[in-house]
Amino acid sequence: MTMVRGTLAALLLLLAAGCADDSTATDQPDDPTAKVQVELGQEFTWNGFTVSEGWALETTTQMIELEEQDQPFITGEVTNDGDESRFALFEFVFVGDGELQATIHCTSELELAPGKASPMDCPGFGQVVPQGYDLIQVQPVTR
């Protein structure tokens, strides 16, 4: 009887240790669409998509209402890390000194099969070119 109790105690101890290891091994957020802070040009993953290292914030000059205006846009490549075909759809938010500077919506140019990559389409229509920002965040499109 003592041997059975000792064996059961050892099994319970192993089970408890195994459960503790599982709970600490999950570094992924519970919500894959949770906002993430990113660094300009650095690879990041959001909602099962990876944006490759080297993405950039660029500027183009366009004629709007007979006036030249600088408009931001983002270049880069996005890969579908999920297990079903889908479009990438998210936005970059640029903040400086606690103030919103620009929100740039992005999508993949194509519906991406699992493991496939595509250039991103990220025009900043109507946005000012962010400068002096101290935070870049990726999140679901909010409007």
C-alpha positions, -999 to +999 in steps of 0.1 A: +000+000+000+029+024+008+044+016-025+012+024-044+009+058-025+045+066-033+039+058-070+008+079-071+025+108-053+054+106-079+029+106-108+010+136-094+043+155-090+052+147-126+018+158-138+020+191-119+055+198-133+043+190-168+013+213-165+035+241-152+059+237-181+030+240-206+017+272-192+051+290-192+059+278-228+032+299-244+048+332-254+022+339-281-006+363-272-041+348-269-055+371-296-035+369-329-050+403-339-038+421-308-019+453-315+019+448-318+046+474-316+071+471-345+103+487-356+108+503-390+123+478-414+124+449-389+106+416-396+074+411-376+045+386-374+009+396-369-023+375-372-005+346-390+013+369-415+050+378-416+062+411-430+098+406-442+127+426-430+134+456-451+098+471-452+100+508-456+081+540-452+084+560-484+071+593-497+055+602-531+044+636-544+009+637-559-013+664-574-044+668-552-068+696-560-042+712-582-017+712-554+014+690-550+013+671-517+036+645-502+018+613-494+033+583-474+032+547-485+048+515-472+067+490-493+075+455-484+065+418-487+041+398-466+039+360-463+008+340-452+020+317-423-015+303-418-031+271-431-057+286-454-057+311-483-065+347-473-057+383-479-034+402-455-053+432-441-040+455-413-029+490-406+002+507-394-003+535-368+025+561-364+026+580-331+049+608-319+049+624-285+016+607-278-001+621-308-014+602-338+005+612-369-007+588-396-027+556-401-017+536-432-039+507-443-022+477-459-033+446-478-016+419-498-019+425-536-032+389-539-051+363-519-022+344-505-021+306-503-004+291-472+034+298-474+030+323-503+043+359-503+032+390-521+041+427-522+021+448-498-002+476-511-001+504-485-010+538-499-013+566-473-040+585-491-050+616-471-023+610-444+006+633-436+041+618-439+049+608-403+081+624-389+096+622-355+074+593-345+084+572-315+059+543-319+048+522-348+020+498-341+003+471-363-034+464-357-066+454-374-081+480-397-102+502-375-122+522-401 
